[in-house]
Amino acid sequence: MTDFVFTTYLSDLAVDEDYQHQGIGKQLIKEVQNKTTPECRIVLLSAPQAVNYYPHIGFSPHPSAWTLIKD
């Protein structure tokens, strides 16, 4: 989901384990960036097992993100 200018929300990015470590995830993110303005930020929520992957490819944590679960 994107407005193509300010924010792109990237959801459910997953690469099959048999194909990981081949640059596929990195290339998918690069393709998203190629479709938006240089100023557009990608926002994503990481699966717990992938939390160390995103800093490795240039993502940084954001201090003001929240989630809400329905009561």
GIDAUR-V247996 format. One record per residue. N is the residue number from 1. RES is the residue in three letters. PHI is phi as a letter, one per 20 degrees, with the letter a starting at -180 (NA if undefined). Layout:
N|RES|PHI  N|RES|PHI
This chain:
1|MET|NA  2|THR|b  3|ASP|d  4|PHE|m  5|VAL|c  6|PHE|d  7|THR|b  8|THR|c  9|TYR|e  10|LEU|d  11|SER|c  12|ASP|l  13|LEU|e  14|ALA|b  15|VAL|d  16|ASP|g  17|GLU|g  18|ASP|f  19|TYR|d  20|GLN|f  21|HIS|m  22|GLN|c  23|GLY|n  24|ILE|f  25|GLY|f  26|LYS|g  27|GLN|f  28|LEU|f  29|ILE|f  30|LYS|f  31|GLU|f  32|VAL|f  33|GLN|f  34|ASN|f  35|LYS|e  36|THR|c  37|THR|f  38|PRO|g  39|GLU|e  40|CYS|f  41|ARG|e  42|ILE|e  43|VAL|d  44|LEU|b  45|LEU|d  46|SER|e  47|ALA|f  48|PRO|g  49|GLN|f  50|ALA|d  51|VAL|f  52|ASN|e  53|TYR|f  54|TYR|f  55|PRO|f  56|HIS|f  57|ILE|d  58|GLY|o  59|PHE|f  60|SER|c  61|PRO|f  62|HIS|d  63|PRO|f  64|SER|c  65|ALA|d  66|TRP|c  67|THR|c  68|LEU|c  69|ILE|d  70|LYS|f  71|ASP|f
